[in-house]
Amino acid sequence: MAQFAELAHKIRESVRRREAEKGLRESEEKFRSLVENALEAILVLDLQGTILMANRATAVLVEAGEGASLAGRNVMEFIAPESRDDVIKDFLQVASGHDAYLTEYTGVSKKGNRFTVESIGKIITYEGKIADLISLRDITERKRHREEVHQKNLMLMTLNDLQRAFAELPAGKRVEDLAVNTLASLSGAAVTVFSTYYPDEQLLRVSSLVFGSGLLENHPRVREMVTEFLGKRPEDIQVPLSPEMYQDINRSVVGIKKTVAEISYGSITPFVGASMQKLSGIDHFIHIAHVIDGELYGTSVIGLKRDQPDPSGELLESFAHIVALSLRRQRAEAGLRESEERLRSFVGQALEGVSIVDEEGRIVE
C-alpha cells in the first residue's frame, strides 16, 4: 500500500509540475503577446545591457525595420553619447532595486537620426534570470514642439526689446549704429555690415561695420587688413544701384549669398572678395533688406562661418521691418530739420521783414 501511495504522490506531483509549466508557458506567451503588440517600445535587458527581447515598436523606434530582431545587440548602441552616463547610472540604480522611476534620454537610430524618449525600468525574472524590463515612450515631437514654443516666446521677447530700443533711441544716436550692433549680438556673426540707401544718389553706402569678437581675437588687425585688401576703408564703399539691382534687393527681405562679390554687387572683385573670406573664415552671408511699401532704406549683411547656425528667418524679417520703420522716421525727422533750417536761413537773409505767426495770429518768430 505504501508503494501505491508513493506512486500516487509522484503522479500528482508530476501533474502539478506539468500544469505549472503549462501555466508558466501560457503566462510567458501572454506576456510576449502583450509586449509584442504594445504601441510603445518595450525591451528586456540582461544586467550587461544586452537586449534579450524587444518588441516591434522598439525596432520601429530605432529604425531597424518593423520585423527586425534586436536580440543580442547592446542597448548602448542606440544611446546618444551625451546620455550614456545617465543610462549607466540609472541602470545601476534599477539593478540595485531602486526602480520604476521616470527618466529621459536621447537616442540615436540605426540610420543616425536622433530621438528623445521617456524611460521607466523594472527588475523582473526573465527565463529564470534577473533582467531589466524597460518601457520607452517616444517624446521627440512633444519635446520639439515644446522647444519651438520656448523659442517663439524668446523671439517675441527679443522683438519687444528691439521695438522699445529703437523707439527710445536717444537724440543724436543713429539707427544704423544701433541696428548693426543689435544684429551682431543676435547673430554672433564674424562680421556685420550696415549700408544706408541714398535715394537722390541711388547708391548704398556702408555706414557701420562690426567684427565679431572671435575674428578680432584671431586677427587683431583685421580692419587694417581689410582696408589693405580694398585699397580704402570699408566705410568708404559705395554701391551704385541700377533699377534692376534695386528691384532685386527689394524682391526678398532675407536672402543668402555665398561670396563677397555677390553681396557687394560687384563693387568688390571676386579675387579680393575670396581673399577676405579666406582671412575671416566666412562660409556664407545673409542679406537683409530694410524695405517698406517697396521703398528701400538700407541693408544689413551678416557673414557666418560654416559652424555657425543661421538666425531664425522670422526673427530677421521682423528685425528688418523694425529697422526700416526706424530709418523712415529718422529720414523724415532729418528732412523736417533741413526744411526748418532752410526756412530759418531764408528768414534771416530776407531784405524785408518776415514773421511767423501761430493760428491765433501771435508772432512766433
C-alpha positions in Angstrom: 0.0 0.0 0.0 2.9 2.3 0.8 4.2 1.8 -2.7 0.9 2.7 -4.3 0.7 5.9 -2.1 4.2 6.9 -3.1 3.3 6.3 -6.8 0.1 8.3 -6.5 2.1 11.2 -4.8 4.6 11.2 -7.7 1.8 11.2 -10.3 0.2 14.1 -8.5 3.5 16.0 -8.3 4.1 15.3 -12.0 0.7 16.5 -12.9 1.1 19.7 -10.8 4.5 20.3 -12.3 3.2 19.9 -15.9 0.3 22.2 -15.0 2.7 24.7 -13.5 4.9 24.5 -16.6 1.9 24.8 -18.8 0.7 27.8 -16.8 4.2 29.4 -17.0 4.3 28.9 -20.8 0.8 30.4 -21.1 1.9 33.3 -18.9 5.0 33.9 -20.9 3.0 33.7 -24.1 0.6 36.2 -22.8 3.5 38.4 -21.7 5.1 38.1 -25.1 1.9 38.8 -26.9 1.2 41.9 -24.8 4.7 43.2 -25.2 4.9 42.4 -28.9 1.6 44.2 -29.7 2.2 47.2 -27.4 2.1 50.6 -29.1 5.1 51.8 -27.1 8.6 50.4 -27.2 9.3 47.6 -24.6 12.5 45.6 -24.2 14.1 43.3 -21.8 17.9 43.6 -21.0 20.2 41.5 -19.0 22.5 43.1 -16.4 25.2 43.8 -19.1 22.7 45.8 -21.2 22.3 43.1 -23.8 18.9 43.0 -25.4 17.1 39.7 -24.6 13.8 40.7 -26.2 12.4 43.8 -28.0 9.0 44.4 -29.5 8.1 45.7 -32.9 7.7 49.2 -31.6 11.3 49.2 -30.4 12.5 48.1 -33.8 10.5 50.9 -35.4 11.8 53.5 -32.9 15.4 52.7 -33.7 14.7 52.4 -37.4 15.9 48.8 -37.7 12.8 47.7 -39.6 9.5 46.5 -38.1 10.3 42.9 -38.4 14.0 43.1 -37.4 15.3 41.3 -34.3 17.4 43.3 -31.9 18.1 40.4 -29.6 21.9 40.1 -28.9 22.6 43.8 -29.5 23.7 46.0 -26.7 21.3 48.8 -25.9 24.2 51.4 -25.7 24.4 51.1 -29.5 21.2 53.2 -29.6 22.1 55.8 -26.9 23.4 59.2 -27.8 26.9 60.0 -26.3 25.5 62.7 -24.1 23.0 60.3 -22.5 25.3 57.3 -21.9 26.5 58.3 -18.5 22.9 58.8 -17.3 21.8 55.5 -18.8 24.6 53.6 -16.9 23.8 55.4 -13.7 20.1 54.7 -13.9 20.7 51.1 -15.0 22.8 50.5 -11.8 20.0 52.1 -9.7 17.4 49.8 -11.2 19.7 46.8 -10.7 20.1 47.6 -7.0 16.3 47.7 -6.5 15.6 51.5 -7.0 13.4 51.0 -10.0 10.1 52.2 -11.5 11.0 55.9 -11.8 10.7 58.0 -15.0 13.7 59.5 -16.8 14.6 61.0 -20.2 17.3 60.0 -22.7 18.4 61.0 -26.2 18.8 58.0 -28.6 20.3 57.5 -32.0 18.6 55.3 -34.5 20.3 52.8 -36.8 20.0 55.4 -39.6 21.7 58.1 -37.4 18.6 60.0 -36.6 18.2 61.4 -33.0 15.1 60.9 -30.9 14.1 61.6 -27.3 12.4 59.0 -25.0 10.9 58.8 -21.6 12.0 55.6 -19.9 11.0 53.6 -16.9 12.7 50.4 -15.8 11.6 47.5 -13.5 13.6 44.4 -12.3 11.9 41.1 -13.3 12.8 37.5 -13.7 13.1 36.5 -17.3 13.7 32.9 -18.4 14.9 32.2 -14.8 17.4 35.1 -14.7 17.3 38.7 -13.3 16.6 41.1 -16.0 15.5 44.8 -16.6 12.2 45.4 -18.2 12.3 48.8 -20.0 9.3 50.7 -21.3 10.0 53.6 -23.7 7.8 56.4 -24.9 8.9 58.5 -27.9 8.5 62.2 -26.9 10.6 63.6 -29.8 7.7 65.5 -31.3 6.4 66.7 -28.0 9.8 68.0 -27.0 10.4 69.6 -30.4 7.0 71.4 -30.0 7.9 72.5 -26.5 11.2 73.8 -27.7 9.5 75.6 -30.6 7.1 77.3 -28.2 10.0 78.2 -26.0 12.0 79.7 -28.9 8.9 81.5 -30.1 8.4 83.1 -26.7 12.1 84.1 -26.6 11.8 85.6 -30.1 8.7 87.7 -29.1 10.6 88.9 -26.0 13.5 89.8 -28.2 11.3 91.7 -30.7 9.6 93.6 -27.9 13.0 94.6 -26.6 14.1 95.7 -30.1 11.0 97.8 -30.7 11.5 99.5 -27.4 15.2 100.1 -28.0 14.6 101.7 -31.4 11.6 103.7 -30.2 13.6 105.1 -27.3 16.7 105.8 -29.3 18.2 109.0 -27.7 18.5 112.1 -29.8 21.8 112.3 -31.7 22.1 108.5 -31.9 21.9 106.8 -35.3 19.5 104.0 -36.1 22.3 102.4 -38.3 24.7 102.0 -35.3 22.0 100.5 -33.0 20.9 98.2 -35.9 24.4 96.9 -36.7 25.3 96.3 -33.0 22.0 94.6 -32.3 22.3 92.3 -35.3 25.9 91.4 -34.4 24.8 90.5 -30.9 21.7 88.5 -32.1 23.6 86.5 -34.8 27.1 86.2 -33.3 28.3 86.8 -36.9 32.0 87.1 -37.8 31.2 90.4 -39.5 28.1 92.6 -39.6 27.7 95.5 -42.1 25.0 98.1 -42.3 24.6 100.2 -45.5 22.3 103.2 -45.9 20.5 103.8 -49.1 20.6 107.4 -50.5 17.7 107.7 -53.0 18.8 111.0 -54.5 22.2 109.5 -55.4 20.7 106.0 -56.0 23.5 104.2 -54.1 24.2 102.2 -51.0 26.9 103.5 -48.7 28.5 101.4 -45.8 27.7 103.3 -42.7 28.6 100.9 -39.9 30.7 97.8 -39.6 31.3 95.4 -36.6 33.7 92.5 -36.5 32.9 89.5 -34.2 35.0 89.0 -31.1 36.3 85.7 -32.4 37.6 87.2 -35.5 39.2 90.1 -33.6 40.9 87.7 -31.3 42.5 85.7 -34.2 43.2 88.8 -36.3 43.6 91.9 -34.1 44.5 94.0 -37.3 41.5 92.7 -39.3 40.2 96.2 -40.0 43.6 97.4 -41.3 44.0 94.1 -43.3 40.6 94.6 -44.9 41.5 98.2 -45.8 44.7 97.0 -47.5 42.7 94.4 -49.5 40.2 97.0 -50.6 42.6 99.9 -51.1 40.2 102.0 -49.0 38.3 101.9 -45.7 35.3 99.6 -45.6 33.2 102.7 -44.6 34.1 104.3 -47.9 32.5 101.5 -50.0 29.7 102.8 -52.2 27.5 100.6 -54.4 25.5 102.4 -57.2 22.2 100.7 -57.7 20.6 100.4 -61.2 16.8 100.0 -61.3 17.3 96.2 -61.8 19.6 95.9 -58.8 17.2 98.0 -56.7 14.3 95.7 -57.7 16.5 92.6 -57.0 17.2 93.8 -53.4 13.5 94.7 -52.8 12.3 91.3 -54.1 13.4 89.4 -51.0 13.7 90.8 -47.4 16.1 88.0 -46.3 18.4 86.1 -48.7 21.6 84.1 -48.7 24.6 84.8 -50.8 27.9 82.8 -51.0 30.6 85.4 -51.9 31.7 88.9 -51.1 31.5 89.7 -54.8 27.8 88.8 -54.8 27.0 90.6 -51.6 28.7 93.8 -52.8 27.0 93.6 -56.2 30.4 93.5 -58.0 31.9 96.6 -56.2 34.5 94.2 -54.7 36.2 91.9 -57.2 36.0 88.1 -56.9 39.7 87.8 -56.2 39.7 90.4 -53.4 36.4 89.0 -52.0 37.8 85.5 -51.9 40.9 86.7 -50.1 38.8 88.5 -47.5 36.6 85.4 -47.0 39.7 83.2 -46.5 41.0 85.6 -43.9 37.8 85.7 -42.0 36.7 82.1 -42.5 33.2 83.2 -43.6 31.2 80.5 -45.4 28.2 82.5 -46.5 26.3 85.8 -46.0 22.7 86.6 -45.1 21.4 89.8 -46.8 18.6 91.7 -45.1 16.7 94.5 -47.0 15.1 97.2 -44.9 12.1 97.9 -47.1 8.6 99.4 -46.5 6.0 99.7 -49.2 8.6 99.0 -51.9 10.9 101.8 -50.7 14.4 100.8 -49.7 16.0 102.5 -46.7 19.1 100.4 -46.2 20.6 96.8 -46.0 22.2 94.7 -43.4 24.7 91.9 -44.1 26.0 89.2 -41.7 28.9 86.9 -42.5 28.7 83.5 -40.9 31.2 80.7 -40.5 30.4 77.1 -41.5 29.8 76.0 -37.9 27.5 78.9 -37.1 23.8 78.4 -37.3 21.7 80.8 -39.3 19.4 83.0 -37.2 15.7 82.4 -37.5 14.3 83.8 -40.8 11.2 85.0 -39.0 13.3 86.9 -36.5 15.4 88.5 -39.3 12.3 89.6 -41.2 10.8 91.2 -38.1 14.2 92.9 -37.4 14.2 94.2 -41.0 10.8 95.7 -40.6 11.5 97.3 -37.2 14.7 98.9 -38.6 13.0 100.0 -41.8 10.4 101.9 -39.7 13.1 103.5 -37.6 15.0 104.5 -40.7 11.9 106.0 -42.3 11.2 108.0 -39.1 14.9 109.1 -39.0 14.8 110.2 -42.6 11.6 112.1 -42.1 12.9 113.9 -39.0 16.1 114.8 -40.9 14.1 116.2 -43.7 12.0 118.2 -41.3 15.1 119.6 -39.7 16.6 120.6 -43.1 13.3 122.2 -44.0 13.3 124.2 -40.8 16.9 125.3 -41.3 16.2 126.4 -44.8 13.3 128.4 -43.6 15.3 130.0 -40.8 18.1 130.8 -43.3 15.6 132.4 -45.7 14.0 134.4 -42.9 17.4 135.5 -41.6 18.6 136.7 -45.0 15.3 138.3 -46.2 15.6 142.0 -47.1 12.1 142.7 -45.9 10.6 141.8 -42.6 9.2 138.2 -42.3 7.3 136.9 -39.3 5.9 133.5 -38.5 2.6 133.5 -36.6 0.6 130.8 -35.0 -3.1 130.0 -35.6 -4.2 132.9 -33.3 -2.0 135.4 -35.1 0.6 135.7 -32.4 4.2 136.2 -33.7 6.3 133.0 -33.1 9.5 134.2 -34.8 
